[in-house]
Each structure stands twice: as structure tokens, then as C-alpha cells.
């Protein structure tokens, strides 16, 4: 069999038809509904306790910190009230010994110290003026509200969230292992160490980076109602959207502002259809899942996210290489190679190693439209140690890589369409002709050529969306959900604090005034 014919056969295995797409949208909607009713479902549908999105007019100076892995980032964000902002940040590596510290205090004290250093460096005047909290009985927290930075805490580890600034750590990942912190409120752990340093900072919100993406997009590209969905299509994939509170049937344990009638839901859609009711399942998908660290789960993510696409491609390429009847990355002699050489794969080529093909080379393949595919061929040499690849080899590689990516884009459209349909925006007479805004972030939507175009192309064939609906869906990149988005959630949290019944608070204050005043005086004595 010729290489061209075998390549077409491989490509066809990644086809995901219009009919398949429509079946998947219906199943996604069904699993969304299931997740809104109860826990323990494929789509977790986690309430975030964020009940409003910004509209671009918000102003103020807010802080954000991001513990996403081996680095810790501290930011301040000046919201200018005109959809623009100014961002200042520092980043520091987490010392390896603190990643496995004996107590949570050691890690969180280090994080609080970085917040202090950031304030001294970038907000010295504010820090000097308010380094000691101004004690007052007019605020439950014992200091004047206007003197305090509200901080959004992006904490990218599994957490059970029970309030906008409350969440207990379920388990560590990414090389961290501090058993003492498991089961504890991570916001409280950070606040305790901040308070010990007498910093004018309140941890106002616990932030998921996908929710942050939604908030950042709403602020920078506002419509009448703001963005409806924030989505990540990068190393991993996830989405957060605005849901009607009336559709959320499972119990909510924490406090939240119900005046908006909405709540942002973190879908955790990477685990959509773990049962494989509608997801495609080639032999290479099966092999990838079997050898992964979490077989049987995150099945949608394993077909869509950048972390896995390169490995799917590698497994397919490896099968093509093993076919003795096909001349792929091998030549009988130099006459069959347009570079008048013979193709050679180094024995230590990463093609032979699990995770050995980075998804980045798929972007190179898609972008290379040169007549001889010379850019891709150079990349095959430099990154995969495939020397003197022929034009036919590069064409086959490009075609299979493109098929893997196109399937991912069509699956991405399934999630986007299902959420747009769930919101009812396409049939709402009040939002007729208004754009439906989607904020996206991640390497696939940023760097893979035409990934967003392939999503839009797929949206057109989805029942209930169609050509006209697809025209209204506006997909735009929203950068820095863990920074700007976190700050915006801190802003929403500050607004929720102000909306808390003042009468209730003062009633409580009057009933406990002697105790409160005593504790204030004791605190003051300690400060001295």
C-alpha cells in the first residue's frame, strides 16, 4: 500500500462527523443537567459562589496571587473603569523543601512574605501608611475597609469550595506533599500568615483559573450581559459559565449573594463522558488512556487538550512506522527522497518515548505551507531526530497531525455549543442580535493555526446554533485569568461584603460590644 493511501486511512480514523457532533452536544447537555442536580457525576458542575461578572466599568486597585505549581506569582491590578487595566507582578520559585514541608505554616508563611516584599517594592507608600491596621469597631474585621487590598487567590489544586473565599484542600498534586494542609481552608491558612505580618491585605476570593478567564473576558470585552463562558484549551481543558440559580438543584453549603439570580459554575468538563457514550475512541486513544496516570477518567481532556494531542499523534506515527509495507521515514535508496539522501531516525529519537512528541510541532506542521514543507522538515530533524525526511514523509506527518487537531477543535465546539444552548441566549428575545461572548485561553487557541476557525466551522452544523447562531458567538482570547480574573473576583467578593446586611452586623456588634472592645484593646497591646 502506498504511503498516501495509508495516510488517508489513518486520517479517516480521526473523522468526527456532523452527526457525531450533534449527538455529543445532546449528551453534554444531559450530563450538565445531571451535574446540576447531584454530586458524583461525570461533569462535576461545581458552584463557585461567584454570582456576577464585570461589565468593564469597574475601578480600583486589587491584588492577586497564583500558586499554580512550582512558581508563585504576586500581582496588583489597577482597573481603570474603561475595560483597560494596568498589571504589575513578580514571580518567585517555590523552594523544593517547602513543597514537602512538615507543616502548612512553613509554605504559607513563605507565600505571605512574598506578598509583603511585593507591597514594599511596588506599593511602598500604601504599605507604609497602612502597615498597621487602623482599629475600629465600624468594621467586622477590625480595620477600615478602604485601607485594605482585596486579594484573589488562584490555587490550582483540588479544593472543596464552600464559599467565595473558603475552600478545603482535597489533595496535593504537581510535586507538593504537605499532609498537614489537607482538609484545611487554604484561604484561612494564607490569611493567618498575612495577619502575622500585619499586612493590609484580605484574602477575599478563592479562584479557579477558568472562572478567572470568564471574568477577564467580561471586563475587557463587555456586552450588555458580559461573557457567558470562560474556557481553557491549553495543556488541560476546562470551562466555567454563568448558570441560572434556579437550575442549580443540588444543595449549596456556603454563603452567597442570591440577588443576581445567577452563579458561575465550574464544569470540570475534562471528565465529560468518561463512559464513552459519544466520544471517539480509536486504538490510539485506548493506548494513551491505558498508559496514562489516570486511566478511565478525564476522557474528554485526553482527546482535546494540548498535553495529550502530541501523544495521540506519536502513537499513530509509531503504528505507521511499524508497517513494513509502507515507506514512511525510510527509503530504499536516495533516489526515492527528493533531498537525494536517505531518511534516518536516530535510535534515541523521542518518537520512541512516551510523551516524546510535543504538541508544539503540530502547530509548526499546520502553519507550514511552503512548497517543500521545509520548515516542518527542519523541525522533524531538530526536535525528533528524523534526519533528511522526504517530502512525502512530511506530508503524511502534517496530514495525521492536522486530523488529530481538527478532531480536538470539533470536540471543543461540542462543549461551547452545549453551554451556549444551556444559557438560552440564542433564543432570548431580550438579547436578540447581541453577540454571545466566549473568553478562551491556552496554547491551542493562541498558537495552533485556525483552531478557533475550526471551532466556528463546527458550530455552524450544530442543531439549535446553525449559521446565524454561529455568527453571534464571538470567541476571543482572554489572557491572565489567574491575575486579572482573580482580581475581578476579589472585586465581586468586596461587593458581596458590602451587600451583607449592615443592620444584622451592628445588631451582632451591639450584643457583643464589651467582648469586641476588650479584644480590640488586647490586640492593640500586642501591636505595641
C-alpha positions as CSV (number, residue, x, y, z in Angstrom):
1,X,0.0,0.0,0.0
2,X,1.3,3.5,-0.8
3,X,2.1,6.0,1.9
4,X,-0.6,8.3,0.6
5,X,-3.3,5.7,0.8
6,X,-2.3,4.6,4.2
7,X,-2.2,8.2,5.4
8,X,-5.7,8.7,4.2
9,X,-6.8,5.6,6.1
10,X,-5.2,7.0,9.3
11,X,-6.8,10.4,8.8
12,X,-10.2,8.9,8.4
13,X,-10.0,7.3,11.8
14,X,-10.0,10.8,13.3
15,X,-13.1,11.9,11.5
16,X,-15.8,13.1,13.8
17,X,-18.9,13.7,11.6
18,X,-21.6,16.3,11.9
19,X,-23.9,13.6,13.2
20,X,-21.4,12.6,15.9
21,X,-21.0,16.3,16.9
22,X,-24.8,16.7,17.4
23,X,-25.1,13.5,19.4
24,X,-22.3,14.7,21.6
25,X,-23.9,18.1,22.2
26,X,-27.1,16.4,23.4
27,X,-25.1,14.2,25.7
28,X,-23.1,17.1,27.0
29,X,-26.4,18.9,27.9
30,X,-27.7,15.8,29.6
31,X,-24.6,15.4,31.7
32,X,-24.6,19.1,32.6
33,X,-28.2,18.8,33.9
34,X,-27.2,15.7,35.9
35,X,-24.3,17.6,37.5
36,X,-26.6,20.4,38.5
37,X,-28.8,18.0,40.4
38,X,-26.3,15.9,42.3
39,X,-22.6,15.3,43.1
40,X,-20.6,12.4,41.8
41,X,-21.4,12.8,38.1
42,X,-19.1,13.0,35.1
43,X,-19.5,16.8,34.8
44,X,-18.9,18.0,38.4
45,X,-20.7,21.3,37.8
46,X,-19.1,22.9,40.9
47,X,-20.7,26.1,42.3
48,X,-18.0,28.8,42.6
49,X,-20.1,31.2,44.8
50,X,-19.3,33.9,42.2
51,X,-22.7,35.4,41.4
52,X,-21.9,38.2,39.0
53,X,-19.5,39.1,36.1
54,X,-17.9,42.5,35.5
55,X,-19.1,44.9,32.8
56,X,-15.8,46.8,32.1
57,X,-16.7,49.9,34.2
58,X,-15.2,48.7,37.5
59,X,-12.4,50.7,39.0
60,X,-9.9,50.1,41.8
61,X,-6.6,48.6,42.9
62,X,-6.7,44.9,43.7
63,X,-4.3,42.1,44.3
64,X,-4.0,38.5,43.1
65,X,-1.7,35.7,44.0
66,X,-1.3,32.5,41.9
67,X,0.0,29.2,43.3
68,X,-0.2,27.0,40.2
69,X,2.8,24.8,40.5
70,X,6.5,25.4,41.1
71,X,6.2,29.2,40.9
72,X,4.3,31.7,43.0
73,X,3.1,35.0,41.4
74,X,2.0,38.1,43.2
75,X,0.2,40.8,41.2
76,X,-1.5,44.1,41.6
77,X,-4.1,45.2,39.1
78,X,-5.3,48.7,38.6
79,X,-8.8,48.5,37.0
80,X,-9.3,51.8,35.0
81,X,-13.0,51.6,34.6
82,X,-12.9,51.7,30.7
83,X,-12.2,48.0,30.0
84,X,-8.5,48.6,30.4
85,X,-6.1,47.7,33.3
86,X,-2.5,48.0,34.4
87,X,-0.8,44.9,35.7
88,X,2.3,44.7,37.9
89,X,3.7,41.4,39.1
90,X,6.6,39.4,40.5
91,X,7.3,35.7,40.2
92,X,9.3,33.5,42.5
93,X,10.2,29.8,42.5
94,X,8.9,27.8,45.4
95,X,11.9,26.2,47.3
96,X,11.7,22.5,46.8
97,X,11.9,21.8,50.6
98,X,8.7,23.9,51.1
99,X,6.9,21.8,48.6
100,X,7.2,18.9,51.0
101,X,7.3,20.8,54.3
102,X,6.2,19.2,57.5
103,X,3.6,21.9,58.2
104,X,1.3,24.1,56.1
105,X,2.6,27.1,58.1
106,X,6.0,26.8,56.5
107,X,4.7,27.1,53.0
108,X,2.0,29.7,53.7
109,X,4.4,31.9,55.7
110,X,6.7,31.9,52.7
111,X,3.8,33.0,50.5
112,X,2.8,35.8,52.9
113,X,6.4,37.0,53.0
114,X,6.3,37.3,49.2
115,X,3.2,39.4,49.4
116,X,4.9,41.7,51.9
117,X,8.0,42.0,49.7
118,X,5.8,42.9,46.7
119,X,3.9,45.6,48.7
120,X,7.2,47.1,49.9
121,X,8.6,47.1,46.4
122,X,5.6,48.2,44.3
123,X,3.2,49.9,46.8
124,X,5.6,51.4,49.3
125,X,3.6,54.4,50.1
126,X,0.4,52.4,50.7
127,X,2.3,49.9,52.7
128,X,4.0,52.5,55.0
129,X,0.7,54.3,55.6
130,X,-1.3,51.2,56.4
131,X,1.3,48.7,57.6
132,X,-0.7,48.7,60.9
133,X,-4.4,48.1,60.6
134,X,-6.4,51.0,61.9
135,X,-8.5,49.5,64.6
136,X,-12.2,50.4,64.5
137,X,-15.5,48.9,65.6
138,X,-17.2,50.1,62.4
139,X,-16.0,47.0,60.6
140,X,-16.2,43.3,61.5
141,X,-12.5,42.7,60.5
142,X,-11.2,45.4,62.9
143,X,-9.8,47.8,60.3
144,X,-11.1,50.4,57.9
145,X,-12.2,48.8,54.6
146,X,-10.6,51.5,52.3
147,X,-7.1,50.8,53.7
148,X,-7.1,47.2,52.7
149,X,-6.2,45.4,49.5
150,X,-8.7,42.8,48.5
151,X,-6.8,39.7,47.1
152,X,-7.9,36.9,44.8
153,X,-6.1,33.6,45.5
154,X,-5.7,31.4,42.5
155,X,-5.0,28.0,44.0
156,X,-4.6,25.3,41.3
157,X,-5.0,22.2,43.4
158,X,-8.2,20.1,44.1
159,X,-10.3,22.0,46.6
160,X,-13.8,21.6,48.0
161,X,-15.1,25.2,47.8
162,X,-17.8,26.2,50.3
163,X,-17.8,30.0,49.9
164,X,-16.3,32.7,47.7
165,X,-13.2,32.8,50.0
166,X,-13.4,29.4,51.7
167,X,-12.2,26.1,50.4
168,X,-10.6,23.0,51.9
169,X,-7.7,21.2,50.2
170,X,-8.6,17.7,49.0
171,X,-5.2,16.6,47.9
172,X,-1.9,17.9,46.6
173,X,-0.6,17.4,43.1
174,X,2.3,18.7,40.9
175,X,5.0,17.5,43.3
176,X,3.6,19.1,46.5
177,X,3.1,16.9,49.5
178,X,2.3,18.6,52.8
179,X,-0.2,16.3,54.6
180,X,-0.7,18.9,57.4
181,X,-2.6,21.1,54.9
182,X,-5.1,18.5,53.6
183,X,-8.6,19.2,54.9
184,X,-7.8,22.8,55.9
185,X,-9.1,26.0,54.5
186,X,-6.4,27.3,52.2
187,X,-7.6,30.9,52.3
188,X,-7.6,30.9,56.1
189,X,-4.0,29.4,56.1
190,X,-2.8,32.3,53.9
191,X,-4.8,34.9,55.8
192,X,-3.3,33.8,59.1
193,X,0.2,34.3,57.9
194,X,-0.7,37.6,56.3
195,X,-2.1,38.8,59.6
196,X,1.0,37.8,61.5
197,X,2.9,40.2,59.2
198,X,0.2,42.9,59.9
199,X,-0.3,43.4,56.1
200,X,-3.2,45.5,54.8
201,X,-4.5,42.6,52.8
202,X,-7.6,40.5,52.9
203,X,-8.0,37.2,51.1
204,X,-11.3,37.9,49.5
205,X,-11.7,35.2,46.9
206,X,-10.6,31.7,46.1
207,X,-10.2,31.5,42.4
208,X,-10.3,28.8,39.7
209,X,-8.3,30.0,36.6
210,X,-11.1,29.1,34.3
211,X,-13.5,31.3,36.2
212,X,-10.8,34.0,36.1
213,X,-10.8,33.7,32.3
214,X,-14.5,34.3,32.2
215,X,-14.1,37.4,34.4
216,X,-11.2,38.8,32.4
217,X,-13.1,38.5,29.2
218,X,-16.2,40.1,30.6
219,X,-14.2,43.1,31.8
220,X,-12.1,43.6,28.6
221,X,-14.9,42.9,26.0
222,X,-18.2,43.7,27.7
223,X,-21.5,43.4,26.1
224,X,-24.9,44.1,27.6
225,X,-24.6,40.9,29.8
226,X,-20.9,40.1,29.8
227,X,-19.2,36.9,28.7
228,X,-21.2,33.7,29.2
229,X,-18.3,31.2,29.2
230,X,-14.6,31.2,30.0
231,X,-12.7,28.2,28.6
232,X,-9.2,26.9,28.7
233,X,-7.8,24.9,25.7
234,X,-4.2,24.5,26.6
235,X,-2.2,21.9,28.5
236,X,-5.6,20.9,30.0
237,X,-9.1,22.0,29.3
238,X,-12.0,23.2,31.3
239,X,-14.9,25.7,31.2
240,X,-16.8,27.9,33.6
241,X,-20.1,29.5,32.7
242,X,-22.9,31.7,34.1
243,X,-25.9,29.5,35.2
244,X,-29.3,30.5,36.5
245,X,-29.5,29.7,40.2
246,X,-33.0,28.2,39.6
247,X,-31.3,25.4,37.6
248,X,-28.9,24.5,40.4
249,X,-30.8,21.8,42.3
250,X,-28.0,20.3,44.5
251,X,-27.6,21.8,48.0
252,X,-25.3,24.8,48.5
253,X,-23.5,24.8,51.8
254,X,-21.8,28.2,51.8
255,X,-23.0,31.8,51.8
256,X,-23.6,33.6,48.6
257,X,-25.4,36.6,47.2
258,X,-28.6,35.4,45.5
259,X,-29.7,38.8,44.3
260,X,-28.4,38.3,40.8
261,X,-30.2,35.1,40.2
262,X,-27.0,33.7,38.7
263,X,-24.0,31.7,39.7
264,X,-20.8,30.9,37.9
265,X,-20.4,27.1,37.6
266,X,-17.0,25.4,37.1
267,X,-17.9,22.4,34.9
268,X,-14.7,20.4,35.2
269,X,-15.5,19.3,31.7
270,X,-12.3,17.4,31.2
271,X,-14.2,14.4,32.6
272,X,-17.1,14.7,30.2
273,X,-18.4,11.3,29.0
274,X,-15.9,9.2,30.9
275,X,-18.4,6.4,30.0
276,X,-17.5,6.9,26.3
277,X,-21.2,7.2,25.2
278,X,-20.3,9.6,22.4
279,X,-16.6,10.4,22.5
280,X,-14.5,8.9,19.7
281,X,-12.2,6.0,20.7
282,X,-9.5,5.0,18.3
283,X,-6.9,2.3,19.1
284,X,-4.5,5.2,19.9
285,X,-7.0,6.8,22.3
286,X,-7.3,3.4,24.1
287,X,-3.5,3.0,24.3
288,X,-3.0,6.6,25.6
289,X,-5.6,6.1,28.3
290,X,-4.2,2.7,29.3
291,X,-0.7,4.0,29.9
292,X,-1.8,7.3,31.5
293,X,-1.5,8.1,35.2
294,X,-5.3,8.2,35.5
295,X,-6.9,5.5,33.2
296,X,-10.6,5.7,32.7
297,X,-11.1,9.4,33.7
298,X,-10.6,12.8,32.0
299,X,-11.6,11.1,28.7
300,X,-12.7,14.4,27.1
301,X,-9.5,16.1,28.1
302,X,-7.4,13.3,26.7
303,X,-8.9,14.0,23.2
304,X,-8.9,17.8,23.3
305,X,-6.0,19.2,25.4
306,X,-2.5,20.0,24.3
307,X,-1.0,17.7,26.9
308,X,-2.4,14.7,25.1
309,X,-2.6,15.6,21.4
310,X,1.1,15.1,20.8
311,X,1.0,11.6,22.3
312,X,-2.0,10.6,20.2
313,X,-0.1,11.7,17.2
314,X,3.0,9.8,18.3
315,X,1.1,6.6,18.8
316,X,-0.4,6.9,15.3
317,X,3.0,7.7,13.7
318,X,4.6,4.8,15.5
319,X,2.0,2.4,14.0
320,X,2.7,3.8,10.6
321,X,6.4,3.4,11.1
322,X,5.9,-0.3,12.1
323,X,4.1,-1.1,8.8
324,X,6.7,-3.0,6.7
325,X,4.6,-2.4,3.5
326,X,4.7,1.4,3.8
327,X,7.8,3.6,3.2
328,X,7.4,6.1,6.0
329,X,10.6,7.8,7.3
330,X,12.6,5.2,5.4
331,X,13.9,5.0,1.8
332,X,15.1,2.1,-0.4
333,X,17.8,4.4,-1.6
334,X,18.5,8.1,-2.2
335,X,16.5,8.2,-5.5
336,X,13.2,8.0,-3.6
337,X,14.0,11.0,-1.5
338,X,13.6,14.5,-3.0
339,X,16.6,15.7,-0.9
340,X,18.7,13.0,-2.6
341,X,19.5,11.4,0.7
342,X,18.0,8.6,2.8
343,X,15.9,9.2,5.8
344,X,17.3,8.1,9.2
345,X,15.7,8.1,12.6
346,X,18.1,8.3,15.5
347,X,17.8,5.3,17.9
348,X,17.3,7.7,20.8
349,X,14.6,9.7,18.9
350,X,11.8,10.9,21.2
351,X,9.3,9.3,18.8
352,X,10.1,6.1,20.6
353,X,9.4,7.6,24.1
354,X,6.1,8.1,25.8
355,X,5.1,11.8,25.6
356,X,8.0,12.2,23.2
357,X,6.1,14.4,20.7
358,X,5.3,17.9,21.9
359,X,2.0,19.3,20.6
360,X,4.0,22.4,19.5
361,X,5.3,20.5,16.4
362,X,1.6,20.1,15.4
363,X,1.4,23.9,15.2
364,X,4.5,24.0,13.1
365,X,3.0,21.4,10.7
366,X,-0.2,23.3,10.4
367,X,1.5,26.6,9.7
368,X,4.0,25.3,7.1
369,X,2.5,26.0,3.6
370,X,5.9,26.2,1.9
371,X,6.0,24.1,-1.3
372,X,8.6,21.6,0.1
373,X,7.4,21.8,3.7
374,X,10.9,22.8,4.5
375,X,10.0,24.4,7.9
376,X,8.3,21.2,9.1
377,X,11.2,19.0,7.8
378,X,13.7,21.1,9.7
379,X,11.6,20.8,12.8
380,X,11.4,17.0,12.4
381,X,15.2,16.9,12.4
382,X,15.8,19.3,15.3
383,X,13.1,18.0,17.7
384,X,12.5,14.4,16.7
385,X,15.9,13.5,15.3
386,X,14.4,12.4,12.0
387,X,17.2,13.2,9.5
388,X,16.6,14.0,5.8
389,X,12.8,13.3,5.9
390,X,11.4,13.2,2.4
391,X,8.6,15.5,1.2
392,X,6.1,12.5,1.3
393,X,7.0,11.8,4.9
394,X,6.4,15.4,5.9
395,X,3.1,15.4,4.0
396,X,2.0,12.3,5.9
397,X,3.0,13.7,9.2
398,X,1.2,17.0,8.5
399,X,-2.0,15.2,7.4
400,X,-2.2,13.0,10.5
401,X,-1.3,15.8,12.9
402,X,-4.0,18.0,11.3
403,X,-6.6,15.3,11.7
404,X,-5.8,14.9,15.4
405,X,-6.1,18.7,15.9
406,X,-9.3,19.0,13.8
407,X,-11.0,16.4,15.9
408,X,-10.0,18.2,19.0
409,X,-11.4,21.5,17.6
410,X,-14.7,19.8,16.8
411,X,-14.9,18.3,20.3
412,X,-14.1,21.8,21.7
413,X,-17.1,23.1,19.7
414,X,-19.3,20.5,21.4
415,X,-18.7,21.9,24.8
416,X,-19.0,25.6,23.7
417,X,-22.3,24.9,21.8
418,X,-23.8,22.9,24.7
419,X,-23.1,25.8,27.1
420,X,-24.4,28.4,24.7
421,X,-27.6,26.4,24.3
422,X,-27.9,25.9,28.0
423,X,-27.8,29.7,28.7
424,X,-30.8,30.2,26.3
425,X,-29.1,33.3,24.8
426,X,-29.7,32.3,21.2
427,X,-33.5,32.3,21.7
428,X,-33.8,35.1,24.3
429,X,-35.7,37.9,22.7
430,X,-34.0,40.5,25.0
431,X,-30.6,39.6,23.7
432,X,-31.6,39.2,20.1
433,X,-28.7,40.1,17.7
434,X,-26.4,40.7,20.7
435,X,-23.1,38.9,20.4
436,X,-22.6,35.9,22.7
437,X,-19.2,36.4,24.2
438,X,-16.8,33.5,24.9
439,X,-13.4,34.1,26.6
440,X,-10.8,31.5,25.8
441,X,-7.2,31.0,26.9
442,X,-4.5,28.4,26.4
443,X,-1.8,27.3,23.9
444,X,-4.2,25.6,21.4
445,X,-6.4,28.7,20.9
446,X,-3.5,31.0,20.9
447,X,-0.9,29.2,18.9
448,X,-2.5,26.4,16.8
449,X,-3.3,28.0,13.4
450,X,-7.0,28.2,12.7
451,X,-8.1,26.3,15.8
452,X,-10.7,28.9,16.6
453,X,-11.8,28.9,12.9
454,X,-12.3,25.1,13.1
455,X,-14.5,25.6,16.2
456,X,-16.6,28.2,14.4
457,X,-17.0,26.0,11.4
458,X,-18.3,23.2,13.6
459,X,-20.7,25.4,15.5
460,X,-22.5,26.1,12.1
461,X,-23.6,22.4,11.8
462,X,-24.9,22.1,15.4
463,X,-28.7,21.9,15.8
464,X,-30.0,25.0,17.6
465,X,-26.9,27.0,16.6
466,X,-26.6,26.9,12.9
467,X,-25.2,29.6,10.6
468,X,-27.0,32.5,12.2
469,X,-26.2,31.4,15.8
470,X,-22.5,30.8,14.9
471,X,-22.3,34.4,13.6
472,X,-23.4,35.7,17.0
473,X,-20.9,33.6,19.0
474,X,-17.8,35.7,19.5
475,X,-14.7,33.8,20.6
476,X,-11.9,35.9,21.9
477,X,-8.7,35.3,23.8
478,X,-8.8,36.4,27.4
479,X,-5.3,36.5,28.9
480,X,-4.3,36.1,32.5
481,X,-7.3,34.7,34.2
482,X,-5.2,33.9,37.3
483,X,-4.2,37.5,37.6
484,X,-6.7,40.0,36.2
485,X,-9.5,37.5,36.6
486,X,-8.6,36.8,40.2
487,X,-8.6,40.5,40.9
488,X,-12.0,40.9,39.4
489,X,-13.4,38.1,41.5
490,X,-11.9,39.8,44.6
491,X,-13.8,42.9,43.4
492,X,-17.1,40.9,43.2
493,X,-16.3,39.5,46.7
494,X,-15.8,43.0,48.1
495,X,-19.2,44.0,46.6
496,X,-20.8,41.0,48.3
497,X,-19.3,42.0,51.6
498,X,-20.9,45.5,51.3
499,X,-24.2,43.9,50.4
500,X,-24.2,41.9,53.6
501,X,-26.9,43.3,55.9
502,X,-25.3,46.1,57.9
503,X,-28.2,46.1,60.3
504,X,-27.5,42.4,61.1
505,X,-23.9,43.2,61.7
506,X,-24.5,46.2,64.0
507,X,-27.1,44.2,65.9
508,X,-24.5,41.5,66.5
509,X,-21.9,44.1,67.3
510,X,-24.1,45.8,70.0
511,X,-24.9,42.4,71.6
512,X,-21.2,41.6,71.9
513,X,-19.7,45.1,72.4
514,X,-17.9,44.5,75.6
515,X,-16.2,41.4,74.2
516,X,-15.3,43.2,71.0
517,X,-13.9,46.2,72.6
518,X,-11.8,44.1,75.0
519,X,-10.4,42.0,72.2
520,X,-9.6,45.2,70.2
521,X,-7.6,46.6,73.2
522,X,-5.8,43.3,73.7
523,X,-4.8,43.3,70.0
524,X,-3.6,46.9,70.3
525,X,-1.4,45.9,73.3
526,X,0.1,43.1,71.3
527,X,0.8,45.5,68.4
528,X,2.6,47.9,70.8
